[in-house]
Amino acid sequence: LEVGNESGSEFVIGVDLGGTKILAGVIDPTGGVLSRAKKKTRSERGVEAVIDRIARTVRRAVEKAELDFDRVERLGIGAPGALDAATGVVAEAPNLDWKDVPLKKLLEKHLGIPVTVENDVNAGTWGEYRLGAGVGVRDLVGIFVGTGIGGGLVLDGRLYRGSQGKAGEIGHIKIASSGPRCGCGQVGCFEALAGRLAIQRMFKEAGKKGKESSVLRAVEGDVSKIRSGAIAEGYTSGDKLTGKILDEVILRLADGIAGAVALLNPEMIVLGGGVIEALPDEFFEDLLDKVGRRAFEPSLEGLQIKRAVLGDDAVLLGAACIAREQ
Amino acid sequence: LEVGNESGSEFVIGVDLGGTKILAGVIDPTGGVLSRAKKKTRSERGVEAVIDRIARTVRRAVEKAELDFDRVERLGIGAPGALDAATGVVAEAPNLDWKDVPLKKLLEKHLGIPVTVENDVNAGTWGEYRLGAGVGVRDLVGIFVGTGIGGGLVLDGRLYRGSQGKAGEIGHIKIASSGPRCGCGQVGCFEALAGRLAIQRMFKEAGKKGKESSVLRAVEGDVSKIRSGAIAEGYTSGDKLTGKILDEVILRLADGIAGAVALLNPEMIVLGGGVIEALPDEFFEDLLDKVGRRAFEPSLEGLQIKRAVLGDDAVLLGAACIAREQ
């Protein structure tokens, strides 16, 4: 699988910078991951410490690949929050407690190779487009359901970032005029109704009403401990409350997806993120069925909805591809 | 104002083909409308008759411009419904009762000049982008509130049509999980909650409950006769029911606009269509205020929301620009 239009002999580093961990990989000229390294982010230690940890994670990955660092031509990094891909400055990343951090400049100084910075959800979407579920299509919407819901847009074969680099915030389209308040301060947001925090809230409310559930028992009522795996386990084992909550979530997911389908008429929707990855095919097929019943019918023609396939490698692979294609 | 990148000496015809009327204009090299002509569509007489009427409307406009037909280099036409801009075939246009009509081919045969076919809402959006409210921006969403709600997308300076030519159907994003049934068969669609048919339905329901209104009295209870002008009149004159209905409509409009803002992060939203055009600035400012309060805050930075300025010329001007830029 050839990545980008650059020379096919380059080794590139991809990095996924998250709020809790840094994941780095060495990507070979065919898009394969030669090696991976991982460290905790420890953002509480400050920007310089995190930059140093990124650099060390990168060097560790290169060592593991048994590659001379000179063979590495460039690095792409996916970072959370609002950033300017052109300048490589992270304007605001609440997960890292960062404001106006010149990530590109700092990393280039540390590592001595060109660095490309991209929003992590955009990078993950681009990874799926180049090397994952979306190979061969030109119009793709990536939707990642985790704590919240993020999205990325590939339109006419290009990553679409919007006028201020904030396009793809599908978690904040409105699918209801009222409901629980979203982290962004609004009500009716897609992610406030269908993300993992929303699912946890639904468990909490049911618990208050005295509803029984193996999922609630396992966390002793502390719904913040309900991870995607526990939700999937409740679903698979036939826990009634989990089934009821996910029936509601599926409808909300279908409505959010329907919005992207109507507005953008993509060829493909790629669904990923912890919640989607954890849940079994039965859930996914039910979701496809609901999208088919609830979305604008003319725009369903020719639409494919697929699971993301790159898992934890999506962001680093996408960032590496973007770096190579610069 | 220079249109497109072609030679600046071309005269181009723009046509707006609607369900009830055909509007043709001769566009001079600076984007000015030299002359206009209008005829009823009379789609009930069949495809060939409509094609003939379009050709006659075009020739009439050229005559009125006192131009030799040989000076006209090309024609762009905006047509309703689902169509393939590349082939110029209208796949389905319920307003015209058309199916698989090779509009480009038929018109080229009749007129002997190259014809470009575009969806009418896309053409109107492109017109505002090239010659109207959106001159100078690169990312623009056009939203037109009439009987229903249509939309068009200019992304990175290009008209974005989606994978099957159906992008921009903002009227069918879901802003609620229930509500009145939309013409498309779904519930919760933006246009079913905020378009003119939705407004008429709200008047009807209020009338059934015995609510008093100057708007209802004027149409003797037949809400299908409530046009945009009557809604504006009720609003301006302080009719209480109209005010109450429009307060609700403004919230729904704000939520639909908020969806486009979150997903696409455009630089500009252009609002047009009969309902928006008829209502006074007070309404528009209230709408802007509600968008500011209800949309995803980070994406509001740098966002402009403007009224469309081309009115009835938007579609023919946009179609002419697209034809010239082909």
Interface residues (C-beta under 8 A of the other chain):
Chain A: A82 V137 R138 D139 G151 L153 L155 D156 R158 Y160 R161 G162 S163 Q164 G165 K166 A167 G168 E169 I170 G171 H172 I173 K174 I175 A176 S177 C184 G185 Q186 G188 C189 L251 R252 D255 G256 A258 G259 A260 A262 L263 L264 N265 P266 E267 R294 A295 F296 E297 P298 S299 E301 G302 L303
Chain B: A82 V137 R138 D139 G151 L153 L155 D156 R158 Y160 R161 G162 S163 Q164 G165 K166 A167 G168 E169 I170 G171 H172 I173 K174 I175 A176 S177 C184 G185 Q186 G188 C189 L251 R252 D255 G256 A258 G259 A260 A262 L263 L264 N265 P266 E267 R294 A295 F296 E297 P298 S299 E301 G302 L303
